[in-house]
């Protein structure tokens, strides 16, 4: 299969796959032939058939044959997917990305070359391949692997050199930044020290001023307490005296009221009013007695 540019190993792999596909195809064709034979043996027993009977037999045969062909096409497509899976898995181990051109699958010239290979080279290599044990799917040839590994090593070494250069640059920048940071920290400490001394002096002066103010306030508070204590004592004494005066005035008022009542009872007007009230009470009693005579009680 020199037309496709394959080496001997890959050519054997193609032959193995074509042998597998041919065996599946032959098996499916035998199944279709058996469908026709079964129809002949089971239905073609009479000498004459009507049009409807022939149509019925052909429809049934069409359904069976269509199912067999469809099953074979589906199985072929799934088998091709599994084959591609094996190839892609091997390629990914070496960081390769395989590509396919779907349009080439319908290339008439290439299809004719494959058919010609199946008729000639494929048949001539059947006897040789039958004597060999079935090979397992192997990776790419050693030359290709070495070349890929060398390329990958060269790429990694180049990338490593770039990373080392970048690392040295970053280290230089980091050392410069560290020196600047150290100088900045020292300047900050000096500034904080000066500010601390200034703040300490200002705070000391402020504390002394606050202590004087607190002492003055304490003296004022003590004086206020002594003044308030004296004032409270005077107020209590005045309150007691006022209570005694109030009791004395209340007693005098009570005596004055009694004296006034006594004097009022001794006046002529009071005596006349009392006599009038006594007479009126007597008249009311007489009237009640008269009413009781005219209106006896129940």
Buried (B, 14 or more C-beta within 10 A) or exposed (E): BEEEEEEEEBBBBBBBEBBEBEEBEEEBEEBBEEBEEEBEEEBEEEEEEEEEEEEEBEEEBEEBBEEBEEEBEEEBEEBEEEBEEEEEEBBEEEEEEEEEEEEEEEEEEEEEBBEEBBEEEBEEBEEEBEEEEEEEEEEBEEEEEEEBEEEEEEEEEEEEEEEEEEEEEEEEEEEEEEEEEEEEEEEEEEEEEEEEEEEEEEEEEEEEEEEEEEEEEEEEEEEEEEEEEEEEEEEEEEEEEEEEEEEEEEEEEEEEEEEEEEEEEEEEEEEEEEEEEEEEEEEEEEEEEEEEEEEEEE
